[in-house]
Amino acid sequence: MENKLIEDAQHGNTASMEKLLSIYKPLVNKIARSYFLTGGDIEDLVQEGMIGLYKAIKNYNAEKNASFKTFANTCIKNQIQSAVRVASSEKNMVLSTALPIETSQITNEDDDEIEIVLPSSAPLPDENFENKERFKKITKQIVTSLSQLELKILLSYLKGFNYEEIANANNISKKSVDNALTRIKNKLSFLKNKNL
């Protein structure tokens, strides 16, 4: 029955396509809730997931691929992860203007230094003494504003890890990760101040 729907959808049957999209929408919602999109919300992630589902329907081959659900699950995750990576890097602009924040005093349990990358369009600190001082000030404010766990979560988030991966790495729940990111956002709201 499902394979017939997929085949019909692949041959342009709109009703079959809509039925499959409707059947698998709960799977998209479930996967989307495991991710966080910079500058977006859950609906943006669901939309990306639906694009992944659409691609899965169009590209599924019963002879080559596993079950459709397994194939769709992979396509949906890939599409969402791609969107998260792009959003996290602000379409590569953040990475090209990122400045490391010195956090030599902050370490995790394994004594690995935590590195935080702060996006900035300002000149590099060594180009201007004022900028160097400004970034020292921001670094100090971030380090003193966040707890050890919050710093680790922020670092993981900036590296593009999803809620589940961050939760597993820190032995906490996904809800705790979500709460921590909300706290971090509130604590670091001072970064919006142009006069820093």
C-alpha positions in Angstrom: 0.0 0.0 0.0 2.7 2.5 1.0 5.0 1.5 -1.9 2.1 2.1 -4.3 1.6 5.6 -2.7 5.3 6.4 -3.1 5.3 5.2 -6.7 2.2 7.3 -7.6 3.7 10.3 -5.9 7.0 9.9 -7.8 4.9 9.9 -11.0 3.2 13.2 -10.2 0.1 12.1 -8.3 -0.5 15.1 -6.0 -3.0 13.3 -3.8 -0.5 10.5 -3.1 2.2 13.0 -2.3 0.0 14.9 0.1 -1.1 11.7 1.8 2.5 10.6 2.4 3.5 14.1 3.6 0.5 13.9 6.0 1.4 10.4 7.3 5.0 11.3 8.0 4.5 14.8 9.4 4.5 13.4 13.0 7.9 11.9 12.3 9.2 15.3 11.0 7.8 17.0 14.2 9.5 14.5 16.4 12.9 14.8 14.7 12.6 18.7 14.5 12.1 18.9 18.3 15.6 17.4 18.8 17.3 20.4 17.2 17.8 24.2 17.8 17.9 26.6 14.9 19.8 29.9 15.4 17.5 32.8 14.6 14.6 30.4 13.9 11.9 28.5 15.6 10.5 25.0 15.6 8.3 25.7 12.6 11.4 26.6 10.5 12.9 23.2 11.5 9.6 21.4 10.7 9.6 23.1 7.3 13.2 21.9 6.6 12.1 18.5 7.7 9.2 18.5 5.3 11.6 19.4 2.5 13.7 16.4 3.6 10.6 14.2 3.6 9.7 15.4 0.1 13.2 14.5 -1.2 12.9 11.1 0.4 9.6 10.4 -1.4 11.0 11.6 -4.7 14.3 9.6 -4.4 13.2 6.4 -2.6 14.0 3.2 -4.4 12.5 0.1 -2.7 15.1 -2.1 -4.5 18.1 -0.1 -3.3 17.0 1.4 0.0 15.9 0.0 3.3 12.3 0.6 4.5 10.8 3.9 3.4 10.5 5.0 7.1 14.3 4.4 7.6 15.2 6.2 4.4 12.8 9.1 5.2 14.2 9.4 8.7 17.7 9.8 7.3 16.7 12.4 4.7 14.7 14.4 7.2 17.6 14.5 9.7 20.1 15.4 6.9 18.0 18.3 5.8 17.4 19.7 9.3 21.1 19.2 10.2 22.1 21.1 7.1 19.8 24.0 8.0 21.2 24.1 11.5 24.8 24.2 10.3 24.0 27.0 7.9 22.1 29.0 10.5 24.8 28.4 13.2 27.4 29.8 10.8 25.1 32.5 9.6 25.8 31.4 6.1 29.5 31.3 6.7 29.7 35.0 7.8 30.2 34.2 11.4 33.1 31.9 10.8 34.9 34.4 8.7 34.6 37.1 11.4 34.9 34.9 14.5 37.2 36.0 17.3 38.3 33.5 20.0 37.5 34.5 23.5 40.3 33.7 26.0 38.9 31.2 28.5 42.1 29.7 29.8 40.8 29.7 33.4 37.7 27.7 32.3 38.2 24.0 31.8 35.9 21.0 31.8 36.3 17.9 33.8 38.8 16.4 31.4 41.0 19.5 31.7 40.3 20.4 28.0 40.3 24.1 27.5 36.9 25.4 26.5 37.0 27.7 23.5 34.1 30.0 22.7 33.8 31.8 19.4 32.1 35.2 19.4 30.9 36.5 16.1 32.0 40.0 15.2 32.3 42.2 12.1 34.9 44.4 13.9 38.6 44.4 13.0 40.7 41.7 14.6 41.8 42.6 18.1 45.5 42.9 17.3 44.7 45.6 14.7 43.6 48.0 17.3 44.3 48.4 21.0 40.8 49.6 21.8 39.3 46.5 20.2 41.7 44.3 22.2 40.5 45.9 25.4 36.9 45.7 24.3 37.2 41.9 23.7 38.9 41.4 27.0 36.0 43.1 28.6 33.4 41.0 26.8 35.4 37.8 27.5 35.4 38.6 31.2 31.7 39.3 31.2 30.9 36.1 29.4 33.1 34.0 31.7 31.7 35.6 34.9 28.1 35.5 33.6 27.9 31.8 32.9 28.4 28.7 35.0 30.8 26.0 34.0 28.0 23.8 32.6 26.5 26.7 30.7 29.9 27.4 29.1 30.2 23.8 28.0 26.7 23.8 26.6 27.3 27.1 24.8 30.5 25.7 23.2 28.7 22.6 22.1 25.8 24.6 20.7 28.2 26.9 18.8 29.9 23.9 17.3 26.5 22.8 15.9 25.6 19.9 18.2 21.9 19.2 18.6 20.1 19.1 22.0 20.4 15.3 22.2 24.1 15.3 21.6 24.7 18.1 24.1 22.5 16.3 26.7 24.3 13.0 26.3 27.7 14.6 26.5 26.8 16.3 29.8 24.6 13.6 31.3 21.5 15.9 31.4 18.1 15.9 29.8 17.3 17.7 26.5 14.9 19.9 28.5 17.9 20.9 30.7 19.8 21.8 27.6 16.9 23.9 26.4 16.6 25.6 29.8 20.3 26.3 29.9 20.3 27.8 26.4 17.5 30.1 27.4 19.4 31.2 30.5 22.5 31.7 28.4 20.6 33.9 25.9 19.3 36.0 28.8 22.6 36.3 30.6 24.4 37.3 27.4 21.8 39.9 26.3 24.4 42.5 27.2 26.2 41.5 23.9 23.5 43.4 22.1 24.7 46.7 23.7 26.6 48.5 20.9 28.6 50.5 23.5 30.5 47.6 24.9 
